[in-house]
Amino acid sequence: MVALRSTLRERHEKERERLGCSHGPGIPHTQQSLEADIPAEGRPGCPRRPLSRRSLWGLKMIKISASMPATYREMAPDELDQRIQHAKEILGERLLILGHHYQMDEVMKFADAAGDSFGLSRIAAERSDADLVVFCGVHFMAESADILTGPHQRVILPDLAAGCSMADMADIDQVEAAWSDLSQVVDTERVMPITYMNSTAAIKAFVGRHGGAVCTSSNARAVLEWAFANDETGRARSDKVLFFPDQHLGRNTALTMGYQASEMSLWDPAHKNGGLSEREMKESTFLLWKGHCSVHMRFTTEQIEEFRRTHEDALVVVHPECSQEVVGAADASGSTDFIIRYVEATAPGSSIGIGTEVHLVKRLADTYPDRTIVCLDSEVCPCVTMSRIDAPHLAWVLEEAVEGRIRNQITVEGDTQAWAKIALERMLAIT
């Protein structure tokens, strides 16, 4: 275990150096590399939460292999590249490699498609000729891909340790308990559960069973408007929304819809009734789950002010997983795809500060060298769980597939698959 932590720490530090990140004064390297980020406590580390036992509810991982052979770690980058490319050529059209925007360049250069989590899952479903789908992302993305793809398609996650700390902040036991608490105070027939795409298959299934839908950072407003709109009988679908797992996306979206902060309450799953009074439970229009993205919570209004001070005619664009104060101080906010389009639309010579994961920011800076494009947080660390998908793991699962051995296949089965698919299909029907 000590050797593994040392290896991960060395990889993480090398990646930070490549991306131009620095440690804050007085922050030990071990803390920066290993501790989960808890913004409320001022701890500046990165998320490192593994796939939790509870998040496996309704999820079966078939043929979970032994650890990747150490020989892959010892290979030079050029050899890994050659082996990955060779395996791709052998597998041909059977193989589809999907790369999330936050992935490292050593993986993204082999991706057949790049995008956000839901967009990539849709691509996988459309490419029915590809029976091997290698998802370079995190576990909830691979789950969604398996839910949307055909039964003949197998979804592979190169490293099962690639989880998502935000998705783990709402497990099915907590959500079921919250629903039970709510039912003692309000009519849950009038409560619409809405879950962000960054959630487990079990949570998506819960939402599907209770009439709700999934949303992305691109379509959150459309989904929430649907939740409050009249149905075919002319009656509003709901009076109240339980939104999880990211409080900030829910809050920022509700504010853009014209709702006031006084109409929102924070649901803390660590407490009975979410820590709320019965009056708050009854009167709140939005019940926002106490969850967040550890990377996006690092961005601050002070960083925006400093960027504007040091860059003339500065433009600032951030992800809506940032806090409301940061989103309010920015010129624009939106999904990863929105941020890409925003930068693309700027004029040469523009100075753009971006509040999102540093791999995407660096890739944009490389794509548009005629602009000044920087991450707002000079000390930001990459999403460590995303960075678990690397060239050694990709080479390993591909070469195993060439030999007919499927490693780290993700399969969502039974009622979980059926209800989660309903929640995803509701979103598609809305947008």
C-alpha positions as CSV (number, residue, x, y, z in Angstrom):
1,M,0.0,0.0,0.0
2,V,2.9,2.4,0.8
3,A,4.5,1.6,-2.5
4,L,1.2,2.2,-4.3
5,R,0.7,5.6,-2.6
6,S,4.2,6.5,-3.5
7,T,3.6,5.7,-7.1
8,L,0.4,7.6,-7.3
9,R,2.0,10.6,-5.5
10,E,4.9,10.7,-8.0
11,R,2.5,10.5,-11.0
12,H,0.3,13.2,-9.5
13,E,3.3,15.5,-8.8
14,K,4.7,15.0,-12.3
15,E,1.3,15.8,-13.9
16,R,1.0,19.0,-11.8
17,E,4.4,20.1,-12.9
18,R,3.5,19.4,-16.6
19,L,0.4,21.5,-16.2
20,G,2.2,24.4,-14.5
21,C,0.5,23.9,-11.1
22,S,2.3,24.9,-7.9
23,H,1.8,24.1,-4.3
24,G,0.5,26.7,-2.0
25,P,2.8,28.0,0.7
26,G,3.1,25.7,3.7
27,I,1.0,22.9,2.1
28,P,2.8,19.6,2.5
29,H,3.0,17.4,-0.6
30,T,1.3,14.5,1.1
31,Q,-1.7,16.6,1.9
32,Q,-1.9,18.1,-1.5
33,S,-1.7,14.7,-3.2
34,L,-3.7,12.4,-0.9
35,E,-6.4,14.3,1.1
36,A,-9.9,14.7,-0.2
37,D,-10.9,18.4,-0.7
38,I,-13.3,19.7,1.9
39,P,-13.7,23.4,1.0
40,A,-15.6,24.2,4.2
41,E,-12.5,23.2,6.2
42,G,-10.1,25.0,3.9
43,R,-8.3,21.8,2.9
44,P,-6.7,22.3,-0.5
45,G,-6.2,18.7,-1.6
46,C,-7.8,16.8,-4.5
47,P,-10.6,14.1,-4.5
48,R,-9.3,10.6,-4.3
49,R,-12.4,8.7,-3.3
50,P,-12.4,5.2,-4.7
51,L,-15.5,3.4,-5.9
52,S,-17.4,2.9,-2.7
53,R,-19.2,-0.2,-1.7
54,R,-22.6,1.5,-1.5
55,S,-22.2,3.0,-4.9
56,L,-22.2,-0.6,-6.2
57,W,-25.9,-1.0,-5.4
58,G,-27.5,-2.4,-8.5
59,L,-24.2,-2.5,-10.3
60,K,-22.4,-5.7,-11.3
61,M,-18.8,-5.6,-12.5
62,I,-18.1,-8.7,-14.5
63,K,-14.7,-10.4,-14.8
64,I,-13.0,-8.0,-12.4
65,S,-9.3,-8.7,-13.1
66,A,-6.2,-8.8,-11.0
67,S,-4.3,-5.6,-10.8
68,M,-2.6,-4.3,-14.0
69,P,0.8,-6.0,-14.4
70,A,3.6,-3.8,-13.2
71,T,5.4,-4.2,-16.5
72,Y,3.0,-1.6,-18.0
73,R,4.1,1.0,-15.5
74,E,7.7,0.4,-16.5
75,M,7.1,0.9,-20.2
76,A,8.4,4.1,-21.8
77,P,5.8,6.5,-23.2
78,D,6.7,5.7,-26.8
79,E,6.3,2.0,-26.3
80,L,2.9,2.5,-24.7
81,D,1.8,4.6,-27.6
82,Q,2.9,2.0,-30.1
83,R,1.2,-0.8,-28.2
84,I,-2.1,1.2,-27.9
85,Q,-2.1,2.1,-31.6
86,H,-1.3,-1.5,-32.6
87,A,-4.2,-2.9,-30.5
88,K,-6.5,-0.3,-32.0
89,E,-5.6,-1.4,-35.5
90,I,-6.2,-5.0,-34.6
91,L,-9.6,-4.4,-33.0
92,G,-10.6,-2.0,-35.8
93,E,-14.3,-1.0,-36.0
94,R,-15.2,-3.2,-33.1
95,L,-13.5,-0.7,-30.8
96,L,-14.7,2.7,-29.7
97,I,-12.5,4.7,-27.3
98,L,-14.4,7.6,-25.6
99,G,-12.4,10.4,-23.8
100,H,-14.0,12.9,-21.4
101,H,-12.8,16.5,-21.7
102,Y,-11.0,16.2,-18.4
103,Q,-8.7,13.3,-19.4
104,M,-5.0,13.6,-19.8
105,D,-3.5,14.1,-23.2
106,E,-1.7,10.8,-23.1
107,V,-5.2,9.2,-23.3
108,M,-7.1,11.8,-25.3
109,K,-4.9,11.4,-28.3
110,F,-6.2,7.9,-28.8
111,A,-9.9,8.8,-28.3
112,D,-12.3,8.2,-31.2
113,A,-14.6,10.8,-29.7
114,A,-14.2,13.5,-27.0
115,G,-17.0,15.2,-25.1
116,D,-18.9,15.4,-21.8
117,S,-20.3,12.3,-20.0
118,F,-23.7,12.2,-21.5
119,G,-22.6,13.2,-25.0
120,L,-20.1,10.3,-25.0
121,S,-22.7,7.8,-23.8
122,R,-25.0,8.8,-26.7
123,I,-22.2,8.3,-29.1
124,A,-21.6,4.8,-27.7
125,A,-25.3,4.0,-28.2
126,E,-25.2,5.3,-31.8
127,R,-22.1,3.3,-32.7
128,S,-23.9,-0.1,-32.4
129,D,-21.2,-1.6,-34.6
130,A,-18.7,-1.2,-31.8
131,D,-19.1,-4.1,-29.4
132,L,-16.1,-2.9,-27.3
133,V,-16.5,0.6,-25.7
134,V,-13.6,1.8,-23.6
135,F,-14.7,4.7,-21.5
136,C,-11.9,7.0,-20.4
137,G,-13.7,8.8,-17.7
138,V,-15.1,7.8,-14.3
139,H,-17.4,5.0,-13.0
140,F,-20.8,6.9,-13.3
141,M,-19.9,7.7,-17.0
142,A,-19.2,4.0,-17.7
143,E,-22.5,3.1,-16.0
144,S,-24.5,5.5,-18.1
145,A,-22.8,4.2,-21.3
146,D,-23.8,0.7,-20.4
147,I,-27.4,1.7,-19.7
148,L,-27.7,3.3,-23.1
149,T,-25.8,0.8,-25.2
150,G,-27.1,-2.4,-26.7
151,P,-26.8,-5.8,-25.0
152,H,-24.1,-6.9,-27.4
153,Q,-21.9,-4.0,-26.4
154,R,-19.4,-4.3,-23.5
155,V,-18.3,-1.2,-21.7
156,I,-14.8,-1.1,-20.1
157,L,-13.4,1.2,-17.5
158,P,-9.6,1.0,-17.7
159,D,-9.1,1.6,-14.0
160,L,-11.9,0.7,-11.6
161,A,-10.5,3.2,-9.1
162,A,-11.6,6.0,-11.3
163,G,-14.5,7.2,-9.3
164,C,-16.2,10.6,-8.6
165,S,-16.3,12.2,-5.2
166,M,-19.4,14.2,-6.1
167,A,-21.3,11.1,-7.2
168,D,-20.3,9.3,-3.9
169,M,-21.8,12.2,-1.9
170,A,-25.3,10.9,-2.6
171,D,-25.6,7.1,-2.1
172,I,-28.8,5.2,-2.4
173,D,-29.2,4.6,1.3
174,Q,-29.0,8.3,2.1
175,V,-31.4,9.2,-0.7
176,E,-34.0,6.6,0.3
177,A,-33.7,7.8,3.9
178,A,-34.2,11.4,2.8
179,W,-37.3,10.4,0.8
180,S,-38.7,8.7,3.8
181,D,-38.1,11.8,6.0
182,L,-39.8,14.0,3.4
183,S,-42.8,11.7,3.2
184,Q,-43.5,12.3,6.9
185,V,-43.8,16.0,6.3
186,V,-44.9,16.7,2.8
187,D,-46.7,14.9,0.0
188,T,-43.9,13.3,-2.0
189,E,-46.2,12.9,-4.9
190,R,-45.7,16.6,-5.3
191,V,-41.9,16.4,-5.0
192,M,-39.8,15.8,-8.2
193,P,-36.4,14.2,-7.7
194,I,-33.9,15.5,-10.3
195,T,-30.4,14.1,-10.4
196,Y,-27.3,15.5,-12.1
197,M,-25.6,13.2,-14.6
198,N,-22.8,12.9,-12.1
199,S,-24.5,10.3,-10.0
200,T,-24.6,6.5,-9.7
201,A,-26.9,4.2,-11.7
202,A,-28.7,3.5,-8.4
203,I,-29.6,7.2,-8.0
204,K,-30.7,7.5,-11.6
205,A,-32.9,4.5,-11.0
206,F,-34.4,6.0,-7.9
207,V,-35.2,9.1,-9.9
208,G,-36.8,7.1,-12.7
209,R,-39.0,5.1,-10.2
210,H,-40.3,8.4,-8.7
211,G,-41.1,10.2,-11.9
212,G,-38.1,12.4,-12.1
213,A,-35.3,12.9,-14.7
214,V,-31.6,13.2,-15.1
215,C,-30.0,16.5,-16.1
216,T,-26.7,17.7,-17.4
217,S,-25.0,21.1,-16.8
218,S,-26.1,22.0,-20.3
219,N,-29.8,21.2,-19.9
220,A,-30.4,21.6,-16.2
221,R,-32.7,24.6,-16.7
222,A,-34.8,22.9,-19.3
223,V,-35.3,19.9,-17.0
224,L,-36.2,22.0,-14.0
225,E,-38.7,24.0,-16.1
226,W,-40.2,20.7,-17.1
227,A,-40.5,19.6,-13.5
228,F,-42.6,22.7,-12.6
229,A,-44.6,22.8,-15.9
230,N,-48.1,21.5,-16.4
231,D,-48.5,17.9,-17.5
232,E,-51.1,16.6,-20.0
233,T,-53.9,17.1,-17.3
234,G,-53.1,20.8,-17.0
235,R,-51.7,20.4,-13.5
236,A,-48.1,21.3,-12.5
237,R,-45.9,18.2,-12.3
238,S,-44.5,19.2,-9.0
239,D,-44.4,21.9,-6.3
240,K,-41.0,21.1,-5.1
241,V,-37.7,19.7,-6.4
242,L,-35.2,17.5,-4.6
243,F,-32.0,18.1,-6.5
244,F,-28.8,16.1,-6.1
245,P,-25.9,15.5,-5.8
246,D,-24.5,19.0,-6.6
247,Q,-26.0,21.8,-4.6
248,H,-24.2,24.5,-6.7
249,L,-25.6,23.4,-10.1
250,G,-29.1,23.3,-8.6
251,R,-28.7,26.7,-6.9
252,N,-27.1,28.5,-9.9
253,T,-29.7,27.1,-12.3
254,A,-32.6,28.1,-10.0
255,L,-31.3,31.6,-9.7
256,T,-31.1,32.0,-13.5
257,M,-34.8,30.9,-13.6
258,G,-35.7,33.8,-11.4
259,Y,-36.1,32.0,-8.1
260,Q,-34.7,33.6,-4.9
261,A,-32.2,32.1,-2.5
262,S,-34.9,32.3,0.2
263,E,-36.8,29.6,-1.8
264,M,-34.0,27.1,-1.5
265,S,-32.8,25.0,1.4
266,L,-29.7,22.9,1.8
267,W,-30.4,19.2,2.6
268,D,-27.7,17.7,4.7
269,P,-27.9,13.9,4.5
270,A,-25.9,13.6,7.8
271,H,-28.9,14.8,9.7
272,K,-32.5,13.8,10.3
273,N,-34.8,15.7,7.9
274,G,-31.7,17.0,6.2
275,G,-31.1,19.3,9.2
276,L,-34.2,21.3,8.3
277,S,-37.3,22.3,10.2
278,E,-40.7,21.1,9.1
279,R,-41.5,24.6,8.0
280,E,-38.4,24.8,5.8
281,M,-39.2,21.4,4.3
282,K,-42.8,22.5,3.5
283,E,-42.0,26.0,2.2
284,S,-38.8,25.4,0.2
285,T,-39.3,25.1,-3.6
286,F,-35.8,23.6,-4.0
287,L,-34.2,21.1,-1.6
288,L,-30.5,21.1,-2.6
289,W,-28.5,18.1,-1.6
290,K,-25.3,19.0,0.2
291,G,-22.8,17.8,-2.4
292,H,-20.2,19.5,-4.5
293,C,-17.3,19.1,-6.9
294,S,-14.0,19.3,-5.1
295,V,-12.2,20.8,-8.1
296,H,-14.8,23.5,-8.9
297,M,-15.1,24.5,-5.2
298,R,-11.5,25.7,-5.3
299,F,-12.3,28.7,-7.5
300,T,-13.0,32.0,-5.7
301,T,-14.0,35.6,-6.4
302,E,-10.6,36.7,-5.3
303,Q,-9.0,34.7,-8.1
304,I,-11.4,36.4,-10.6
305,E,-10.5,39.8,-9.2
306,E,-6.8,39.1,-9.5
307,F,-7.2,37.9,-13.1
308,R,-9.1,41.0,-14.1
309,R,-6.4,43.2,-12.3
310,T,-3.6,41.6,-14.2
311,H,-5.2,41.2,-17.7
312,E,-6.7,44.0,-19.6
313,D,-10.2,43.5,-21.0
314,A,-10.2,40.1,-19.3
315,L,-13.0,37.5,-19.9
316,V,-13.9,35.0,-17.3
317,V,-15.9,31.8,-17.9
318,V,-16.6,29.2,-15.2
319,H,-18.5,25.9,-14.8
320,P,-21.9,26.1,-13.0
321,E,-20.5,23.6,-10.4
322,C,-18.7,26.6,-9.0
323,S,-20.2,28.5,-6.1
324,Q,-23.0,31.1,-6.7
325,E,-20.6,33.9,-5.8
326,V,-18.0,32.7,-8.4
327,V,-20.7,32.3,-11.1
328,G,-22.1,35.7,-10.4
329,A,-18.6,37.3,-10.7
330,A,-17.8,35.6,-14.0
331,D,-18.8,36.9,-17.5
332,A,-20.4,33.6,-18.4
333,S,-20.9,30.1,-17.0
334,G,-21.8,26.8,-18.6
335,S,-20.9,23.2,-19.3
336,T,-17.6,22.0,-20.6
337,D,-19.0,22.1,-24.1
338,F,-20.2,25.6,-23.5
339,I,-16.8,26.7,-22.2
340,I,-15.1,25.3,-25.3
341,R,-17.6,27.2,-27.6
342,Y,-17.1,30.3,-25.5
343,V,-13.3,30.3,-26.0
344,E,-13.7,29.4,-29.7
345,A,-15.9,32.5,-30.2
346,T,-13.4,34.9,-28.6
347,A,-11.2,37.1,-30.8
348,P,-7.4,36.5,-31.2
349,G,-5.6,38.4,-28.5
350,S,-8.3,37.8,-25.9
351,S,-7.4,37.0,-22.3
352,I,-9.6,34.3,-20.8
353,G,-9.6,33.1,-17.3
354,I,-11.4,29.7,-16.9
355,G,-12.8,28.1,-13.8
356,T,-12.8,24.3,-14.6
357,E,-10.5,21.3,-14.6
358,V,-7.0,22.1,-15.6
359,H,-6.6,19.5,-18.3
360,L,-9.3,21.1,-20.4
361,V,-7.9,24.5,-19.8
362,K,-4.5,23.5,-21.0
363,R,-5.9,21.8,-24.0
364,L,-7.8,25.0,-24.9
365,A,-4.6,27.0,-24.4
366,D,-2.7,24.7,-26.8
367,T,-5.5,24.9,-29.3
368,Y,-5.7,28.7,-29.3
369,P,-2.1,29.9,-28.9
370,D,-3.1,33.4,-30.2
371,R,-5.1,33.9,-26.9
372,T,-4.1,34.1,-23.3
373,I,-5.9,31.2,-21.7
374,V,-5.3,30.4,-18.1
375,C,-6.8,28.5,-15.2
376,L,-8.1,30.9,-12.6
377,D,-6.5,28.9,-9.8
378,S,-2.7,28.8,-10.2
379,E,-2.5,26.1,-7.6
380,V,-5.3,23.9,-8.9
381,C,-4.8,20.2,-9.1
382,P,-6.2,18.0,-11.8
383,C,-9.1,15.7,-11.0
384,V,-7.1,12.9,-9.5
385,T,-9.8,10.3,-10.1
386,M,-10.0,11.2,-13.8
387,S,-6.2,11.0,-14.0
388,R,-6.3,7.4,-12.9
389,I,-7.1,6.6,-16.5
390,D,-3.6,6.7,-18.1
391,A,-1.7,5.2,-21.0
392,P,-0.6,2.1,-19.0
393,H,-4.2,1.1,-18.1
394,L,-5.4,1.9,-21.6
395,A,-2.7,-0.3,-23.2
396,W,-3.4,-3.1,-20.7
397,V,-7.2,-3.3,-21.3
398,L,-6.8,-3.0,-25.1
399,E,-4.1,-5.7,-25.3
400,E,-6.2,-8.0,-23.1
401,A,-9.2,-7.4,-25.4
402,V,-7.1,-8.4,-28.4
403,E,-6.5,-11.7,-26.6
404,G,-10.2,-12.1,-26.0
405,R,-10.0,-11.2,-22.3
406,I,-12.4,-8.4,-21.2
407,R,-11.1,-6.6,-18.2
408,N,-13.0,-4.2,-15.9
409,Q,-16.3,-4.6,-17.7
410,I,-19.1,-2.5,-16.2
411,T,-22.7,-3.9,-16.4
412,V,-25.8,-2.3,-14.9
413,E,-28.5,-4.9,-14.7
414,G,-32.1,-5.6,-13.8
415,D,-34.4,-3.0,-12.3
416,T,-31.6,-0.6,-11.8
417,Q,-30.8,-0.6,-15.6
418,A,-34.5,-0.3,-16.6
419,W,-35.4,2.6,-14.2
420,A,-32.2,4.5,-14.8
421,K,-32.8,4.3,-18.6
422,I,-36.3,5.7,-18.1
423,A,-34.8,8.7,-16.2
424,L,-32.3,9.3,-19.0
425,E,-34.9,8.9,-21.7
426,R,-37.1,11.4,-19.9
427,M,-34.2,13.9,-20.1
428,L,-33.9,13.2,-23.9
429,A,-37.6,13.7,-24.4
430,I,-37.4,17.1,-22.5
431,T,-34.4,18.4,-24.4
